[in-house]
């Protein structure tokens, strides 16, 4: 009578040594995938953190940039006015074309030449005043601040500005400025009122001349 032990050996059998190697490979692969995913996640988190820090740093510097820009704008305005005054003085000192012709031409006693002096038309210069109040890195808080100030009956608006970071990247930010005033005392009163109420610091008034 044949033994039934032969039937029990039928099928797929993996030796114990190979099974151990297979388990080790699976565990090592899972560990490698875990480590790779962990470092990839850490790298992405660090990149996001650095980008957020850079944006927050830029927002902190907006106010300082605003004050610097205001000072530069005022200096440019003063330089432009000084150049305009110098040009007018040079035009007054230089003899006109008609006068040069008279000097170079001998005067005839029998003829009297009447010269009509040209009348210079001077345009009237209108002066207005505005005050940049504060800058924001995004549009939403700028609009929120604008609506808050408007509830006090003060005319303000949001202006979009563009600046470059230290890395050369262009960043847009938003500046809340007052409307134009023709009376300097009036805008000084408005700036003083907002500075006390909204805790604003070093708000400068810009003079704009139109003509």
Secondary structure, DSSP 8 states (H G I E B T S, - for coil): ---THHHHT-S----HHHHHHHHHHHHHHHHHHHHHHHHHHHHHHHHHHHHHHHHHHHHHHHHHHHHHHHHHHHHHHHHHHHHHHHHHHHHHHS--HHHHHHHHS---TT---------------EEEEE-EEEEESSHHHHHHHHHHHHTTT--EEEEEEEEE-TTS-EEEEEEEEE--BS-HHHHHHHHHHHHHHHT--S---EEEEE-
